[in-house]
């Protein structure tokens, strides 16, 4: 079972940005659902059939700043 991990961050301009860990794959989307589809397309384009990961893990991070 092979998997590829993406770090997902909210974009300051809206939407989401994803970057693969250990691979040169980046993607973006306006919603998580759109991002999921865009990541799937990018992964399919990046790997040949024999090296295709079985799973994609999206690690969604969120940065928040607030005053005290």
Secondary structure, DSSP 8 states (H G I E B T S, - for coil): --EEEEEEEE-TTSSEEEEESSS--EEEESSHHHHHHHHHHHHHHHS-GGG--SEEEEEEE-------
